[in-house]
Amino acid sequence: MVLLIIAALLTLLLLLQPRPSPRRGISISFVGFTNLPNTQTRFALFSILNEDSAPIRWRGNWVEVEGDGNHKAPTVNLSLPWITAVPLKSGESQRIAVGEPLDQGRWRVCLLSSRYSLRQRFREFVLRHHLPLGLGAPETLQTNSTKWLSNVGSP
């Protein structure tokens, strides 16, 4: 019985070994601006494409204003598209809408993501069920930023 458990654990560890695969990550394209009726906020629409061979899991997002080192929370509206909790599968795209910050000047959106590999799924299972964390290395995070956009009032 003990040998069977050891064999199962060794098999699981072998399956979780990283395999070289093409890493292309995600690409973000600016689509245009929109606004909602009865609001003054203009929203920038972006299309996010997963060009990686593995699903992508979102790990964070923020807005940067040029010249300001502080990360700002993005302005979102439930009537417009936003990041979902579901991983973005390989080859899939998603649109998001981000409201312009109140600061004048150029700004951009930054997205933090990681590959949602079998190893990461197993790690989330371990965390969710309070099991020992010694199985597997921590995930590698990737930050992608949009191009700089200018606010309405900026020259």
WOTA-V627810 format. One record per backbone hydrogen bond with DSSP energy under -1.0 kcal/mol. CO is the residue of the C=O (numbers start at 1). NH is the residue of the N-H. E is the energy in kcal/mol with one decimal. If there is no record, write none. Layout:
co->{CO & CO}
nh->{NH & NH}
e->{E & E}
This chain:
co->{1 & 2 & 3 & 4 & 5 & 6 & 7 & 8 & 9 & 10 & 11 & 12 & 25 & 27 & 29 & 32 & 34 & 36 & 42 & 43 & 44 & 45 & 45 & 46 & 47 & 48 & 49 & 50 & 55 & 56 & 57 & 60 & 62 & 63 & 64 & 65 & 72 & 75 & 77 & 81 & 88 & 89 & 92 & 94 & 96 & 98 & 105 & 106 & 107 & 108 & 109 & 110 & 111 & 112 & 112 & 113 & 114 & 115 & 117 & 118 & 119 & 120 & 121 & 122 & 123 & 124 & 125 & 126 & 127 & 142 & 144 & 149 & 151}
nh->{5 & 6 & 7 & 8 & 9 & 10 & 11 & 12 & 13 & 14 & 15 & 16 & 51 & 49 & 47 & 45 & 43 & 39 & 100 & 34 & 98 & 31 & 32 & 96 & 29 & 94 & 27 & 91 & 116 & 88 & 114 & 112 & 110 & 72 & 108 & 68 & 63 & 99 & 80 & 97 & 56 & 92 & 50 & 48 & 46 & 44 & 151 & 66 & 149 & 64 & 146 & 62 & 144 & 59 & 60 & 142 & 57 & 117 & 121 & 122 & 123 & 124 & 125 & 126 & 127 & 128 & 129 & 131 & 130 & 113 & 111 & 107 & 154}
e->{-1.9 & -2.4 & -2.6 & -2.2 & -2.4 & -2.5 & -2.3 & -2.3 & -2.5 & -2.2 & -2.1 & -1.5 & -2.0 & -2.7 & -2.9 & -3.5 & -3.7 & -1.3 & -2.6 & -2.6 & -2.4 & -3.2 & -1.2 & -2.3 & -2.7 & -2.3 & -2.3 & -2.5 & -3.6 & -2.5 & -1.9 & -3.0 & -3.0 & -2.4 & -2.2 & -2.5 & -2.9 & -3.1 & -2.2 & -2.3 & -2.6 & -2.1 & -2.7 & -3.6 & -2.6 & -3.0 & -1.1 & -2.8 & -3.4 & -2.6 & -2.4 & -2.0 & -2.5 & -3.5 & -1.2 & -3.2 & -3.0 & -1.2 & -2.3 & -2.3 & -2.4 & -2.4 & -2.0 & -2.5 & -2.5 & -2.9 & -1.9 & -2.6 & -1.2 & -2.6 & -3.1 & -2.6 & -1.2}
